[in-house]
């Protein structure tokens, strides 16, 4: 089944909403506002590809956090499948955080 552009946009918004419920355990800000989600791609069939990074390759949740992201995105209504790509290019840095995240962490 192919979804309309509006339906795909709705799926995308819902994925972002659930990703904002996932937190890096060492930083009290969600991974979306931290800038750890580089891209969310959704096909017409609602196959989802998420490209994300971690604050560092040695992050204590390097194995569990990507799985949590994948699981949460897969729970979104109409999502057919989720492919998660973990990358360290470009390397994450604090400039990738949203203004909200920087404010929350006292960096503004």
C-alpha positions in Angstrom: 0.0 0.0 0.0 1.3 3.4 -0.9 0.7 6.3 1.4 0.0 9.9 0.3 2.5 12.7 1.0 0.2 13.9 3.9 0.1 10.4 5.4 3.9 10.1 5.2 4.2 13.6 6.8 1.9 12.4 9.6 4.0 9.3 10.1 7.1 11.4 10.2 5.7 13.7 12.8 4.6 10.8 15.0 8.1 9.2 14.7 9.7 12.5 15.8 7.2 12.6 18.7 8.2 9.2 19.9 11.9 9.9 19.4 11.5 12.8 21.8 10.6 10.3 24.5 14.0 8.7 24.2 16.7 10.1 26.5 20.5 9.7 26.6 20.9 8.4 30.2 23.8 10.9 30.9 22.1 14.0 29.6 18.6 15.1 30.7 17.5 16.0 27.1 15.8 13.8 24.5 17.9 12.5 21.7 16.0 14.5 19.0 16.8 17.8 20.7 20.4 16.7 21.3 20.8 16.4 17.6 21.5 12.6 17.6 18.9 11.9 14.9 20.5 13.0 11.6 17.7 11.9 9.3 14.4 10.1 9.1 13.4 8.9 5.7 10.0 7.3 4.9 9.2 5.6 1.7 5.7 5.5 0.0 5.2 2.1 1.6 6.0 3.4 5.1 9.4 1.7 5.3 11.4 4.0 7.6 15.2 4.6 7.7 16.6 6.4 10.6 20.2 7.7 10.6 21.5 8.5 14.0 24.6 8.9 16.0 25.7 8.8 19.7 27.4 11.4 21.8 30.5 9.2 21.5 31.4 5.7 20.2 32.1 4.7 23.8 28.6 5.8 25.0 27.4 3.3 27.7 24.1 2.8 25.8 25.8 2.2 22.4 23.9 -1.1 22.0 20.6 -0.4 23.8 19.9 3.2 22.6 19.7 2.4 18.9 17.5 -0.6 19.6 15.2 1.6 21.7 15.0 4.1 18.9 14.2 1.3 16.4 11.6 -0.3 18.6 9.8 3.1 19.3 9.7 4.0 15.7 8.3 0.6 14.8 5.4 1.1 17.2 4.2 4.1 15.2 0.9 3.3 13.4 1.3 2.4 9.7 5.1 2.0 9.9 6.0 -1.2 7.9 9.6 -1.6 8.8 12.5 0.3 10.5 16.1 0.3 9.3 18.4 2.1 11.7 21.9 3.2 10.6 24.3 4.2 13.3 27.0 6.6 12.0 29.8 8.6 13.5 30.2 10.8 10.4 29.9 13.7 11.0 31.0 13.3 14.6 28.3 14.7 17.0 29.2 17.9 18.8 27.2 20.2 21.1 26.6 22.6 18.2 24.1 20.0 16.9 21.8 20.5 19.8 18.7 22.5 19.5 18.4 25.9 21.2 16.0 24.2 23.6 18.5 21.6 24.5 21.3 24.1 25.0 19.0 26.2 27.2 18.0 23.1 29.3 21.7 22.3 29.9 22.6 25.9 30.8 24.7 26.5 27.6 22.8 29.7 26.5 
